[in-house]
Amino acid sequence: MRKNRLFIAVTAVLLVSILPLSAQMKKRIAVFTFEDKTDKSYYWWDGRSPGDGMSDMLTTALVKSGKYTVIERQQIAQLLNEQQLGQTGIVTEQSAAKIGKMLGVELAVVGAVTEFGHSKKDMGINVKGFGFGTKSQKATVAVDVRLINTSTGEIITAESVRKDESSSGISLDTPDGRFDNSNKFDNSIVGKATRAAIDEIVVLIDNQSSDLPWEGKVIKVDGITVYIKPGEDGGVKVGDSFVVYSAGEELIDPDTGLSLGSEEKKVGTIQIVQVLAQAAKATVKMGGGISVGDKVRIK
């Protein structure tokens, strides 16, 4: 048994070592609270709105996948307040991209819940003088979701996800929009439709994030020693080598006022010598003039 465990561990290490660096890095994602455009008759089992609940559900699903580093929503809310963005409760593509840049994430997820609830239908049947009541109900959950490349502010995809669930029988426990606990919600047809919608959004993120380049940032420079973020949480390991780019003057569209990016200059290469949970220490191997805020990329 011990030999088997050792063999599995060694095999895992070897597989990681031969994977390209781009495949080892975890993309970082910020999930913003979804806007609630429903009729407000339904809410989450703990009293939150469907927008709040579905944002948390998506965050949990992304974390459990192990593929991403997901920013805590408290950090997002704090920055939105500090920057006086999203005060109306609506996060725009521009504000999401700005906050995403500040958080150092590659992808921002924003959306709106447009349908969330169920309809029911009662039917009476008379068989040989005996009356029976049958019921059917249908739940619908619909979300408009947008994925934003925080580096460019571009919406890389916008999709409407809609899921229906139905059930029927002689007796059905039809909720009135209130759920006592998470188990009751999960087992309801509304809960099942919600889970199906979240699963589809995760697949959408998986498909779109694979083409986004991984990016880190220089957070401190001390001679030939450079500190970057992320660290272990972003898949960075001792021995990894990265290229550092310095951003020039930002180009602003005179018509829209939006950033069009900036010219970049390669200033050096670094190699990781120590990894912490959320940061890493590196040594400059080539070049110089590296500054705080410079971008760190695989190539």
C-alpha positions, -999 to +999 in steps of 0.1 A: +000+000+000+028+024+009+046+016-024+014+023-043+010+057-026+047+066-032+043+056-069+012+078-073+029+107-057+060+104-078+039+101-110+020+132-101+052+152-096+066+140-129+034+148-148+034+183-134+071+188-142+065+179-179+034+201-183+040+234-201+041+263-176+010+278-191-009+246-182+002+248-146-009+284-139-043+291-124-063+319-139-077+344-114-114+353-115-136+378-098-173+370-097-194+401-091-228+400-075-254+394-101-281+420-106-315+409-097-341+416-124-367+392-111-401+401-097-386+398-062-413+372-051-385+346-046-354+347-025-327+324-014-331+301+015-314+325+039-332+356+027-308+368+001-318+378-034-314+353-063-285+375-076-266+372-043-273+335-040-263+326-076-231+346-074-221+327-043-231+294-058-209+302-089-180+312-067-182+280-048-184+259-079-153+276-094-133+271-062-142+234-060-131+229-096-095+235-085-088+253-118-090+289-106-080+313-079-113+331-071-113+365-053-135+367-022-166+388-028-159+409+003-127+422-014-147+431-045-174+449-025-148+468-005-130+480-037-163+490-053-171+511-023-137+526-021-137+535-058-173+547-056-183+522-083-215+502-084-233+523-059-265+518-078-261+481-073-253+476-110-218+467-120-209+478-156-183+463-178-161+493-173-163+492-135-158+454-135-127+457-156-113+485-134-118+465-102-105+434-119-073+451-128-068+464-093-074+428-079-050+413-105-075+390-121-076+380-157-114+375-159-144+393-144-178+377-144-209+399-143-245+391-149-282+395-141-308+370-130-338+376-153-361+348-143-362+329-110-393+310-098-420+285-106-455+281-118-480+255-107-511+239-121-538+220-102-560+195-120-590+176-106-598+141-118-630+122-110-628+084-112-660+064-104-672+091-081-639+096-063-620+129-068-582+130-070-561+161-072-530+162-094-505+189-095-477+199-118-451+226-115-424+241-136-393+261-124-374+285-146-340+301-139-325+324-165-292+344-162-276+369-186-238+365-180-209+384-194-172+375-192-148+404-193-111+404-201-098+428-175-066+437-194-085+451-223-120+457-209-134+436-238-165+414-233-152+381-246-185+364-244-221+372-235-247+345-231-282+339-218-284+308-198-319+294-192-328+262-174-363+246-168-372+218-143-407+203-139-424+177-118-459+163-113-478+140-090-508+136-068-493+157-041-465+182-045-448+204-019-448+237-038-427+263-022-440+299-019-406+314-026-393+308+009-369+280+018-360+270+054-326+257+046-301+249+018-312+212+016-348+222+009-337+246-017-313+221-034-340+195-036-367+218-049-372+221-087-361+258-084-329+246-068-323+220-094-328+245-122-304+269-105-277+242-102-281+233-139-277+270-148-245+274-126-230+242-142-235+256-176-219+289-167-189+271-153-185+252-186-187+286-204-159+300-182-138+269-188-141+273-225-134+310-226-107+313-200-083+288-217-074+315-243-067+342-218-030+347-211-019+343-175-005+375-159+011+385-126+023+418-112+055+431-096+047+442-060+082+450-047+117+455-060+149+453-039+180+454-061+180+421-081+153+407-059+117+410-072+085+401-054+054+393-075+018+382-071+003+357-072+021+329-054+012+294-048-025+302-051-018+311-088+002+280-095+037+297-092+065+273-082+102+275-073+123+274-105+096+290-128+109+317-151+088+347-162+092+377-185+086+412-171+070+440-192+068+477-184+037+495-195+040+528-213+015+557-215-021+545-215-040+550-248-074+565-242-102+565-268-112+602-272-147+592-282-156+568-254-130+577-227-122+540-224-087+526-221-073+510-253-043+495-235-008+508-236+025+502-254+046+477-235+084+471-233+101+440-223+125+449-194+138+416-181+134+380-171+131+366-135+133+332-119+113+322-088+133+313-057+107+312-030+069+308-030+044+320-005+006+315-005-002+348-023+032+361-034+066+349-047+102+360-045+123+360-076+158+369-088+165+390-119+182+369-145+183+393-174+176+430-180+169+456-155+148+487-147+120+465-133+094+486-113+065+480-090+033+475-111+051+459-141+034+430-156+047+394-153+039+369-181+050+334-191+066+347-223 
